[in-house]
Amino acid sequence: MIDALPPDPGATDPEPFAGPDHPMRTLTRSIALGEPWTTADAQRVTEVFDGLAAAWSETHVDPIKAAVVNDALERGRPPLDGRWIELGSGTGAGTRILAGRVREQVSVDLSPAMLAHAPDGLAPKVRADSSRLPFADNTADAILMINMLLFPREVDRVLRPDGAVVWVNTLGDQTPIHLPPADIARALPGDWGGVSSYAGTGLWAVLRRC
């Protein structure tokens, strides 16, 4: 069960951007539901985000987008004193927010250009496909995904039994890579619950195994 907390007082509706037929929305849902993630998918997504990296390093680090992540950390109460793995870390917006707030963090992205534009010195940067993560079982206390595809079995494998999944869509349901919290809970193996809310222009959910 996902408990909906009251929205943060500063929450606002995002501008219309990506509807249900957006290609990335379609891919997000199919991968979460267990459709195969192919080499062609990985190449296509890499090319798209390589092309966006330079612009994102200038436009995707701002207080409005940070507000939803900060709210998740504060009211979702994930384990800050632990090892965090951020999947789809991009140009480092989440990395900057976690720095100094969590005990340990690792930034993972498929796009080499995104990682090249991310800040140095805040966290180890790992280029990897999140459908096959280079981490041992039960090695993360929290997995952060900001506007990121969900690979349920890998998230379940890498996360410790008492760990937390922190899911963030910075444009709420207008985010191209979007899933409602209830769909995330259904996609993850086993029985999951948690809390969700709205802040900035986005939504967040912090989920744990029941």
Backbone as CSV, one residue per row, in Angstrom:
resi,resn,N_x,N_y,N_z,CA_x,CA_y,CA_z,C_x,C_y,C_z
1,MET,0.841,-1.191,0.000,0.000,0.000,0.000,0.885,1.254,0.000
2,ILE,0.511,2.234,-0.801,1.236,3.498,-0.866,0.397,4.559,-0.166
3,ASP,0.935,5.123,0.906,0.239,6.205,1.615,0.608,7.538,0.980
4,ALA,-0.396,8.313,0.612,-0.179,9.617,0.005,-0.100,10.677,1.091
5,LEU,1.060,11.315,1.218,1.229,12.418,2.160,0.709,13.703,1.528
6,PRO,0.337,14.686,2.339,-0.082,15.975,1.768,1.038,16.572,0.920
7,PRO,0.689,17.256,-0.154,1.733,17.894,-0.965,2.520,18.916,-0.153
8,ASP,3.778,19.075,-0.516,4.567,20.148,0.066,3.881,21.483,-0.247
9,PRO,3.904,22.449,0.689,3.211,23.725,0.439,3.653,24.445,-0.831
10,GLY,4.879,24.205,-1.256,5.364,24.878,-2.452,5.131,24.119,-3.747
11,ALA,4.427,22.986,-3.689,4.214,22.181,-4.886,3.342,22.906,-5.893
12,THR,3.686,22.792,-7.162,2.903,23.381,-8.248,2.757,22.366,-9.379
13,ASP,1.739,22.538,-10.187,1.538,21.639,-11.323,2.582,21.928,-12.398
14,PRO,3.120,20.884,-13.011,4.067,21.108,-14.110,3.343,21.574,-15.364
15,GLU,4.077,22.226,-16.235,3.530,22.567,-17.545,3.339,21.281,-18.356
16,PRO,2.307,21.213,-19.183,2.140,20.030,-20.038,3.397,19.770,-20.855
17,PHE,3.829,18.520,-20.881,5.071,18.203,-21.589,4.975,16.867,-22.316
18,ALA,4.775,15.776,-21.569,4.806,14.449,-22.182,3.539,13.686,-21.820
19,GLY,2.777,13.321,-22.825,1.550,12.566,-22.586,1.802,11.067,-22.558
20,PRO,0.730,10.286,-22.421,0.869,8.830,-22.278,1.438,8.133,-23.503
21,ASP,1.391,8.795,-24.664,1.901,8.167,-25.882,3.343,8.562,-26.202
22,HIS,3.981,9.301,-25.316,5.378,9.672,-25.543,6.220,8.394,-25.665
23,PRO,7.148,8.329,-26.626,7.932,7.092,-26.822,8.667,6.629,-25.570
24,MET,9.213,7.556,-24.781,9.915,7.140,-23.570,8.934,6.628,-22.511
25,ARG,7.716,7.163,-22.514,6.694,6.653,-21.582,6.337,5.211,-21.929
26,THR,6.190,4.963,-23.213,5.876,3.611,-23.667,6.993,2.638,-23.307
27,LEU,8.245,3.053,-23.533,9.384,2.203,-23.188,9.463,1.985,-21.690
28,THR,9.241,3.026,-20.904,9.295,2.913,-19.443,8.329,1.849,-18.943
29,ARG,7.096,1.910,-19.430,6.089,0.961,-18.960,6.404,-0.461,-19.414
30,SER,6.847,-0.620,-20.649,7.115,-1.970,-21.138,8.270,-2.622,-20.385
31,ILE,9.322,-1.843,-20.090,10.463,-2.408,-19.365,10.065,-2.752,-17.930
32,ALA,9.304,-1.893,-17.296,8.866,-2.168,-15.922,8.002,-3.417,-15.850
33,LEU,7.244,-3.685,-16.907,6.355,-4.843,-16.933,7.066,-6.114,-17.390
34,GLY,8.354,-6.016,-17.670,9.117,-7.226,-17.958,9.414,-7.495,-19.412
35,GLU,9.102,-6.534,-20.303,9.470,-6.726,-21.698,10.998,-6.699,-21.833
36,PRO,11.552,-7.423,-22.802,13.018,-7.475,-22.936,13.614,-6.093,-23.223
37,TRP,14.740,-5.845,-22.586,15.558,-4.656,-22.853,16.657,-5.110,-23.789
38,THR,16.639,-4.609,-25.019,17.530,-5.116,-26.054,18.769,-4.245,-26.210
39,THR,19.740,-4.781,-26.922,20.930,-3.999,-27.255,20.555,-2.762,-28.053
40,ALA,19.578,-2.904,-28.941,19.119,-1.760,-29.728,18.495,-0.695,-28.830
41,ASP,17.734,-1.113,-27.812,17.175,-0.158,-26.856,18.292,0.615,-26.164
42,ALA,19.287,-0.121,-25.691,20.391,0.514,-24.969,21.137,1.502,-25.860
43,GLN,21.383,1.123,-27.105,22.090,2.014,-28.016,21.273,3.272,-28.307
44,ARG,19.968,3.084,-28.508,19.117,4.224,-28.827,19.039,5.200,-27.663
45,VAL,18.858,4.676,-26.444,18.772,5.543,-25.271,20.114,6.240,-25.027
46,THR,21.210,5.522,-25.208,22.534,6.134,-25.049,22.712,7.304,-26.005
47,GLU,22.341,7.113,-27.263,22.494,8.173,-28.258,21.636,9.386,-27.914
48,VAL,20.405,9.142,-27.466,19.525,10.258,-27.105,20.132,11.084,-25.982
49,PHE,20.577,10.408,-24.919,21.064,11.147,-23.759,22.472,11.688,-23.951
50,ASP,23.278,11.047,-24.774,24.564,11.652,-25.144,24.327,13.012,-25.808
51,GLY,23.304,13.062,-26.657,23.011,14.304,-27.352,22.453,15.395,-26.465
52,LEU,21.835,15.001,-25.341,21.240,15.976,-24.429,22.192,16.449,-23.337
53,ALA,23.314,15.791,-23.192,24.153,15.979,-21.998,24.611,17.416,-21.796
54,ALA,25.104,18.055,-22.828,25.645,19.411,-22.664,24.574,20.378,-22.186
55,ALA,23.388,20.299,-22.764,22.311,21.195,-22.357,21.818,20.865,-20.956
56,TRP,21.730,19.580,-20.642,21.213,19.185,-19.323,22.129,19.655,-18.203
57,SER,23.408,19.716,-18.466,24.329,20.141,-17.410,24.079,21.581,-17.006
58,GLU,23.399,22.343,-17.873,23.096,23.744,-17.581,21.662,23.954,-17.105
59,THR,20.730,23.085,-17.531,19.309,23.349,-17.283,18.662,22.436,-16.260
60,HIS,19.306,21.337,-15.882,18.642,20.366,-15.009,19.128,20.410,-13.567
61,VAL,19.794,21.472,-13.196,20.175,21.660,-11.792,19.566,22.990,-11.353
62,ASP,18.402,22.926,-10.714,17.735,24.148,-10.288,16.874,23.845,-9.057
63,PRO,16.493,24.874,-8.299,15.759,24.652,-7.042,14.422,23.953,-7.214
64,ILE,13.726,24.199,-8.329,12.422,23.566,-8.529,12.573,22.058,-8.671
65,LYS,13.545,21.633,-9.474,13.768,20.199,-9.647,14.359,19.575,-8.394
66,ALA,15.174,20.333,-7.675,15.761,19.802,-6.441,14.729,19.650,-5.343
67,ALA,13.669,20.466,-5.373,12.689,20.467,-4.284,12.049,19.106,-4.089
68,VAL,11.744,18.411,-5.187,11.062,17.129,-5.060,11.994,16.070,-4.466
69,VAL,13.281,16.138,-4.820,14.242,15.185,-4.244,14.446,15.483,-2.765
70,ASN,14.615,16.737,-2.426,14.792,17.106,-1.019,13.595,16.687,-0.174
71,ASP,12.399,16.850,-0.718,11.198,16.467,0.026,11.156,14.958,0.251
72,ALA,11.562,14.198,-0.758,11.610,12.742,-0.608,12.591,12.327,0.485
73,LEU,13.742,13.002,0.533,14.732,12.675,1.557,14.236,13.044,2.947
74,GLU,13.483,14.127,3.045,13.038,14.600,4.359,11.795,13.866,4.862
75,ARG,10.758,13.806,4.029,9.513,13.220,4.507,9.373,11.730,4.192
76,GLY,10.110,11.262,3.177,10.085,9.835,2.874,10.924,9.004,3.824
77,ARG,11.863,9.658,4.486,12.718,9.064,5.513,13.457,7.802,5.042
78,PRO,14.121,7.883,3.881,14.999,6.782,3.485,16.245,6.782,4.371
79,PRO,17.009,5.679,4.372,18.179,5.566,5.257,19.371,6.384,4.755
80,LEU,19.512,7.588,5.263,20.605,8.451,4.808,21.968,7.925,5.261
81,ASP,22.016,7.245,6.378,23.280,6.712,6.885,23.539,5.342,6.277
82,GLY,23.751,5.323,4.974,23.954,4.057,4.293,24.557,4.274,2.928
83,ARG,24.582,3.203,2.136,25.157,3.245,0.788,24.044,3.475,-0.224
84,TRP,24.159,4.559,-0.977,23.183,4.910,-1.992,23.754,4.652,-3.374
85,ILE,22.949,4.043,-4.228,23.286,3.885,-5.636,22.235,4.653,-6.425
86,GLU,22.684,5.646,-7.195,21.766,6.400,-8.038,21.851,5.864,-9.455
87,LEU,20.729,5.389,-9.959,20.655,4.871,-11.320,20.141,5.965,-12.252
88,GLY,20.772,6.078,-13.413,20.399,7.158,-14.323,20.768,8.510,-13.750
89,SER,21.974,8.612,-13.238,22.405,9.814,-12.506,22.602,11.028,-13.398
90,GLY,22.697,10.820,-14.713,22.757,11.942,-15.642,23.924,12.870,-15.390
91,THR,23.660,14.165,-15.440,24.710,15.161,-15.269,24.904,15.570,-13.811
92,GLY,24.297,14.813,-12.896,24.656,14.978,-11.490,23.740,15.829,-10.634
93,ALA,22.496,16.071,-11.070,21.587,16.842,-10.224,21.344,16.127,-8.894
94,GLY,21.065,14.843,-8.953,20.861,14.079,-7.726,22.134,13.916,-6.933
95,THR,23.249,13.753,-7.627,24.541,13.619,-6.960,24.820,14.816,-6.071
96,ARG,24.541,15.988,-6.575,24.764,17.217,-5.810,23.883,17.268,-4.557
97,ILE,22.646,16.806,-4.689,21.725,16.838,-3.547,22.143,15.845,-2.475
98,LEU,22.583,14.663,-2.889,22.977,13.634,-1.915,24.293,13.961,-1.227
99,ALA,25.155,14.704,-1.895,26.501,14.968,-1.360,26.418,15.607,0.024
100,GLY,27.087,14.978,0.966,27.103,15.478,2.328,25.909,15.065,3.162
101,ARG,24.903,14.426,2.524,23.707,14.015,3.266,23.644,12.509,3.481
102,VAL,24.328,11.754,2.638,24.335,10.306,2.790,25.763,9.852,3.069
103,ARG,25.880,8.691,3.671,27.211,8.222,4.065,28.070,7.889,2.852
104,GLU,27.461,7.276,1.836,28.217,6.842,0.657,27.280,6.862,-0.535
105,GLN,27.797,7.262,-1.695,26.965,7.249,-2.896,27.783,6.868,-4.114
106,VAL,27.103,6.248,-5.071,27.690,5.873,-6.359,26.724,6.342,-7.441
107,SER,27.266,6.971,-8.475,26.456,7.474,-9.580,26.615,6.558,-10.790
108,VAL,25.498,6.091,-11.334,25.511,5.138,-12.439,24.707,5.703,-13.607
109,ASP,25.273,5.647,-14.800,24.525,6.059,-15.987,25.018,5.288,-17.195
110,LEU,24.120,5.106,-18.152,24.459,4.419,-19.389,25.188,5.339,-20.366
111,SER,24.943,6.633,-20.252,25.478,7.609,-21.207,26.845,8.130,-20.764
112,PRO,27.892,7.885,-21.545,29.206,8.430,-21.166,29.242,9.947,-21.191
113,ALA,28.477,10.567,-22.082,28.473,12.032,-22.147,27.817,12.622,-20.905
114,MET,26.748,12.008,-20.427,26.115,12.478,-19.193,27.113,12.419,-18.033
115,LEU,27.799,11.306,-17.899,28.770,11.165,-16.812,29.915,12.160,-16.959
116,ALA,30.308,12.445,-18.191,31.402,13.402,-18.413,31.016,14.805,-17.965
117,HIS,29.726,15.145,-18.037,29.263,16.463,-17.623,28.864,16.511,-16.153
118,ALA,28.909,15.380,-15.468,28.579,15.345,-14.042,29.773,15.827,-13.222
119,PRO,29.534,16.339,-12.020,30.636,16.870,-11.214,31.598,15.777,-10.777
120,ASP,32.856,16.123,-10.733,33.870,15.213,-10.224,34.014,15.400,-8.712
121,GLY,34.425,14.346,-8.057,34.782,14.448,-6.653,33.650,14.267,-5.658
122,LEU,32.398,14.184,-6.125,31.284,14.007,-5.189,30.923,12.545,-4.983
123,ALA,31.107,11.736,-6.024,30.766,10.313,-5.942,31.483,9.584,-7.065
124,PRO,31.816,8.312,-6.865,32.332,7.521,-7.984,31.297,7.484,-9.108
125,LYS,31.780,7.601,-10.350,30.902,7.567,-11.512,31.140,6.258,-12.256
126,VAL,30.066,5.520,-12.476,30.157,4.199,-13.094,29.289,4.185,-14.345
127,ARG,29.900,3.883,-15.484,29.092,3.697,-16.686,28.618,2.254,-16.715
128,ALA,27.310,2.067,-16.691,26.760,0.715,-16.665,25.328,0.736,-17.160
129,ASP,24.905,-0.407,-17.663,23.525,-0.644,-18.066,22.771,-1.119,-16.825
130,SER,21.733,-0.416,-16.448,21.025,-0.752,-15.205,20.220,-2.038,-15.302
131,SER,20.150,-2.626,-16.480,19.537,-3.946,-16.582,20.501,-5.049,-16.158
132,ARG,21.796,-4.685,-16.028,22.842,-5.627,-15.587,23.841,-4.847,-14.747
133,LEU,23.495,-4.594,-13.524,24.323,-3.734,-12.678,25.576,-4.455,-12.178
134,PRO,26.699,-3.748,-12.124,27.953,-4.360,-11.681,28.114,-4.328,-10.161
135,PHE,27.059,-4.698,-9.440,27.083,-4.689,-7.984,26.598,-6.042,-7.467
136,ALA,27.132,-6.428,-6.312,26.724,-7.682,-5.697,25.299,-7.589,-5.166
137,ASP,24.719,-8.740,-4.893,23.394,-8.783,-4.274,23.426,-8.084,-2.918
138,ASN,22.305,-7.465,-2.561,22.119,-6.885,-1.220,23.232,-5.912,-0.840
139,THR,23.556,-4.993,-1.753,24.706,-4.115,-1.505,24.325,-2.650,-1.311
140,ALA,23.056,-2.287,-1.535,22.638,-0.891,-1.422,21.596,-0.735,-0.312
141,ASP,21.748,0.321,0.463,20.719,0.669,1.448,19.593,1.475,0.817
142,ALA,19.892,2.163,-0.279,18.872,2.923,-1.008,19.272,3.002,-2.470
143,ILE,18.274,2.959,-3.328,18.477,3.150,-4.759,17.630,4.340,-5.175
144,LEU,18.296,5.362,-5.705,17.635,6.579,-6.155,17.500,6.547,-7.667
145,MET,16.293,6.843,-8.147,16.047,6.948,-9.582,15.275,8.234,-9.839
146,ILE,15.905,9.175,-10.517,15.270,10.436,-10.893,15.034,10.392,-12.395
147,ASN,13.773,10.338,-12.794,13.422,10.275,-14.215,14.193,9.155,-14.909
148,MET,14.095,7.973,-14.327,14.909,6.836,-14.757,14.028,5.618,-15.031
149,LEU,14.425,4.845,-16.038,13.758,3.582,-16.309,13.871,2.650,-15.104
150,LEU,12.833,1.866,-14.868,12.822,0.913,-13.764,13.092,-0.492,-14.293
151,PHE,14.171,-1.096,-13.802,14.474,-2.499,-14.073,14.216,-3.251,-12.764
152,PRO,13.003,-3.754,-12.574,12.585,-4.221,-11.246,13.465,-5.311,-10.644
153,ARG,13.848,-6.284,-11.430,14.600,-7.412,-10.858,15.999,-6.996,-10.412
154,GLU,16.635,-6.104,-11.156,17.961,-5.648,-10.746,17.882,-4.764,-9.500
155,VAL,16.882,-3.915,-9.426,16.698,-3.107,-8.223,16.474,-4.012,-7.017
156,ASP,15.625,-5.004,-7.183,15.338,-5.936,-6.091,16.583,-6.719,-5.690
157,ARG,17.395,-7.093,-6.663,18.589,-7.896,-6.378,19.628,-7.109,-5.603
158,VAL,19.866,-5.880,-6.018,20.955,-5.089,-5.438,20.573,-4.483,-4.086
159,LEU,19.290,-4.225,-3.876,18.849,-3.565,-2.649,18.849,-4.526,-1.463
160,ARG,19.336,-4.060,-0.332,19.305,-4.873,0.879,17.863,-5.116,1.326
161,PRO,17.627,-6.177,2.113,16.245,-6.510,2.491,15.484,-5.364,3.144
162,ASP,16.170,-4.538,3.922,15.496,-3.423,4.591,15.741,-2.090,3.883
163,GLY,16.203,-2.151,2.634,16.538,-0.940,1.899,15.324,-0.233,1.318
164,ALA,15.577,0.938,0.729,14.503,1.780,0.198,14.757,2.124,-1.265
165,VAL,13.680,2.128,-2.024,13.689,2.638,-3.393,13.152,4.067,-3.352
166,VAL,13.915,5.005,-3.889,13.487,6.401,-3.941,13.261,6.750,-5.408
167,TRP,11.997,6.942,-5.757,11.604,7.200,-7.144,11.157,8.644,-7.266
168,VAL,11.684,9.359,-8.250,11.368,10.775,-8.423,11.056,11.051,-9.892
169,ASN,9.940,11.731,-10.137,9.625,12.293,-11.451,9.532,13.802,-11.286
170,THR,10.491,14.530,-11.842,10.580,15.967,-11.557,9.481,16.788,-12.238
171,LEU,8.797,16.205,-13.214,7.634,16.857,-13.826,6.356,16.063,-13.567
172,GLY,6.340,15.310,-12.501,5.152,14.537,-12.176,4.735,13.648,-13.330
173,ASP,3.419,13.620,-13.607,2.938,12.762,-14.683,3.201,13.331,-16.067
174,GLN,3.881,14.467,-16.147,4.315,15.009,-17.430,5.759,14.611,-17.756
175,THR,6.400,13.881,-16.865,7.755,13.390,-17.103,7.720,12.313,-18.181
176,PRO,8.566,12.375,-19.208,8.564,11.307,-20.209,8.782,9.924,-19.599
177,ILE,9.753,9.801,-18.700,10.006,8.522,-18.019,9.214,8.553,-16.715
178,HIS,7.950,8.153,-16.784,7.040,8.279,-15.638,6.341,6.961,-15.357
179,LEU,6.246,6.651,-14.064,5.363,5.595,-13.575,4.718,6.083,-12.292
180,PRO,3.422,5.855,-12.101,2.810,6.170,-10.808,3.387,5.273,-9.716
181,PRO,3.459,5.757,-8.477,4.021,4.944,-7.390,3.393,3.566,-7.257
182,ALA,2.073,3.462,-7.426,1.425,2.157,-7.289,1.919,1.177,-8.344
183,ASP,2.227,1.669,-9.538,2.736,0.788,-10.591,4.157,0.334,-10.296
184,ILE,4.942,1.196,-9.660,6.294,0.799,-9.254,6.212,-0.329,-8.245
185,ALA,5.336,-0.179,-7.261,5.182,-1.209,-6.232,4.733,-2.534,-6.836
186,ARG,3.851,-2.477,-7.833,3.395,-3.715,-8.467,4.482,-4.344,-9.322
187,ALA,5.338,-3.518,-9.927,6.374,-4.043,-10.817,7.507,-4.717,-10.055
188,LEU,7.833,-4.207,-8.871,8.928,-4.781,-8.089,8.542,-6.169,-7.569
189,PRO,9.467,-7.123,-7.588,9.148,-8.468,-7.101,8.778,-8.455,-5.620
190,GLY,7.736,-9.179,-5.258,7.329,-9.257,-3.856,6.295,-8.210,-3.513
191,ASP,6.176,-7.961,-2.217,5.159,-7.065,-1.688,5.827,-5.795,-1.183
192,TRP,5.441,-4.649,-1.730,6.074,-3.377,-1.416,5.027,-2.358,-0.978
193,GLY,5.454,-1.455,-0.115,4.614,-0.348,0.306,5.469,0.862,0.565
194,GLY,4.824,1.968,0.938,5.611,3.160,1.212,4.771,4.407,1.258
195,VAL,5.429,5.518,0.960,4.766,6.817,0.985,5.111,7.565,-0.289
196,SER,4.243,8.510,-0.647,4.504,9.337,-1.815,3.914,10.718,-1.592
197,SER,4.380,11.681,-2.377,3.834,13.031,-2.284,4.329,13.857,-3.465
198,TYR,3.994,15.148,-3.407,4.355,16.099,-4.449,5.154,17.242,-3.840
199,ALA,6.133,17.727,-4.600,6.917,18.906,-4.209,7.502,19.507,-5.472
200,GLY,7.824,20.802,-5.432,8.281,21.443,-6.652,7.244,21.250,-7.735
201,THR,7.682,20.782,-8.908,6.755,20.428,-9.979,6.657,18.918,-10.146
202,GLY,7.136,18.156,-9.156,7.237,16.718,-9.339,6.548,15.893,-8.286
203,LEU,6.699,14.586,-8.440,6.202,13.634,-7.456,7.327,12.704,-7.055
204,TRP,7.191,12.126,-5.867,8.195,11.185,-5.376,7.516,10.052,-4.642
205,ALA,8.228,8.954,-4.522,7.778,7.817,-3.719,8.992,7.173,-3.082
206,VAL,8.844,6.775,-1.823,9.868,5.981,-1.128,9.200,4.662,-0.762
207,LEU,9.748,3.583,-1.301,9.146,2.259,-1.187,10.074,1.314,-0.453
208,ARG,9.475,0.425,0.324,10.203,-0.616,1.036,9.431,-1.932,0.921
209,ARG,10.143,-3.015,1.095,9.469,-4.309,1.132,8.597,-4.398,2.393
210,CYS,7.420,-4.963,2.219,6.520,-5.110,3.364,6.908,-6.327,4.182
